[in-house]
Amino acid sequence: MVIGPDSSREMLPGEEAEVDALLRAAFGGEDEVALVHALRRDGDMASESVTCWHGRVAGYAALSRMVAPEGWLCLAPVAVWLEFQRGALTPVDGRKKYWQVGRRLVSMIAIAAESPALEQVPAIVVLGNPEFYEKCGFSRARAAKLKTPYPSEYTMLAAPGEDVPEAELIYPPAFLAPQTQI
């Protein structure tokens, strides 16, 4: 008996339309849908993960390849259906269990990034709400010396070790170009 969200897993072929609908609902428009399509089209998408709830995609996270530093990944976009953004309640042994779909999905990615066994991915950067992403394992302090085209106070890093790398972040072209095509 499933008592919480299904485990996070790679997005399956045929789930693109469901992910597109989630992105539209979570972000209120087409920009993130167009971004994901452009990342796929350009070959910059490294991984797409979903978390399902009762057979429905409840959360989505994309990892794309950074132009620089070489080998680094960017976590974006991340989306969770509105009704799951504050968590989902499920009865467990006569009590209600609170499941945080987004935190569960992002935490799995941060944990993987910090694993020394994941040598082929030196680091994952994310741009977003520090209150949320730091609870998931990303660090603003470790991103303090990164040069970024986006606000540095919202830039965080997950990577093996404890260092504070100095590097210039160059995102895939899809992040910098206006998204008008899907």
N, C-alpha and C positions, 0 to 999 in steps of 0.2 A: 504494500500500500504506500503510495507516494504521499508524504506529509508536507512537502515543501517544494520549491522550484526544482525542476530537473537540473542535473549537473550542467554546467557550461560546456559547450561543445562547439566544434567548427560548424559554421553555417552550411547547410546542405543545398545542393543544386535544387532549384525550384522554390526556395524560400525568399528569393529576391523581392518579389512583390509584397510579401508580408513585412519584410524589413523596410522597404520603401514606405509602406503605410505607417509603420512605427516612427520612422524618421520624420515624416510629415506631421504626425500628431505631436511628437515630442518637441519639435523645433518650430512648428507653426508655419511651415512653408516648404519650398522646394530646394533651398540652398544645400542642405546636407545630403539630400537625395542626389542632387547633381554632383556634389563633391565625391560621394561614394562611387557613382557611375564613372566619373573622370579618373579616379584612382584605379578602378578596375581596368578601364580602357587603356590607360597609360602604362599598365603593368607595375604600378607602384603599390598595389595592395599586397601586404604580406600575409595577413590572416584576418578572417572575419569570424567572430564568435557570437553565439547566442545562448541565452538562458530561456528555457521554456517553462510555462506554467499551464498545466492541464492541456498539453498538446499545442499551445499557442506560443509564438515567440513573444516573450515578455521583456527581454532585454537584448541589446546588441552592442558590440564593441568592435571597432575596426583598428587594425594595426597596419600602418603604411611605412614604407621605407623612406628614411630621410635621405636627402641628397648629401648632406654632411651633418655631422661626422659620419664617415662610412660605417655601415653596419648598424647604426642606430635606428630605432623605430619610433613612430609617433602614434600615440593612442588618441584617435579621433575619427569620426564622432563616436560618442557613447550615448545611447538612448534607452530609456525605460518607459513603458506605457505609464501614463499619468496615474492610474489607479495603483501602480506598484512603486511609484517614486518615493513614497514614505514608508514602503514595506507592504507586506501582505500578511494577513492573519489566517492561520490554519488551526483547526482543533487538533490537539495532540494530547492523548491520555486525559481527556476531560478539561484541559487547559488550552488556551490559545497560544500558539507559537508565532512569533513575529519574524518574518523572513524579509531581508533587505536584498532584493534582486540585484539592484545596481551595485551595491557595495560588494556583494558576493562575486559578481562578474569581474569587476575591476580589481578586487583583491587577488583573485586567481592570476590575473595578468601581472600584477606587481610582484607577487611571490615568485612567479616563473622568471621574471626579469632579475630578481635578486639571487637566483640560484647559480652557484658557480658551475653547475653542470650545463648551463645554457650559454656556453662560451661564444657561440656564433652570434648572439645578440648582446653587445656590450652594454646597451642602455635603452630605456624607453622613456620618452618625454611625454608630458601631457600638459595641456593648457586648460585650466578650469578653476573651479571653486576649491581653494585650498582646504576649507573645512571638510569637504567630502573626500577629496583625493588623498589628503594626508592620513585620514583614517584608514584608507585602503592600502597604505604602504608607500606612497609617493612622498618625496621630500622637497620642500622649497629650499631648505638650507643647502642641500647637495646640488641644487640648480643655480645657486647664487652667482657663479662666475660664468654662466652661459650667456652668450650674446644672442639675442633673439629678436625677430621682427615684431613680436607680440609683447604685451605687458609682462615684465619680468616677475611682478608680484603674483602672477597667476601661472607661472611656469614651474613645473615640478619634474623630478627625476626619480626613476627606480632603476637600480643597477647593482651588480655585485660590488662588495667592498664598502668602504666608508669615505672614499675620497670626494673632493669637490672639483670636478673636472672643469678645465677652461677650454671652451670650444665655441665656434659659431654654428648656430642651428640654421640649416638651410632646408626648408620644407619642400616636399614634392611640388611641382608647378601647379597642380590642381588646387592647392591651398591658397596660392597667390593670385590666381586668375579668377575673374568673375565667372560664376557658374550660370550659364544660360541654356545649356543643352542637357537633356536627359537621355 
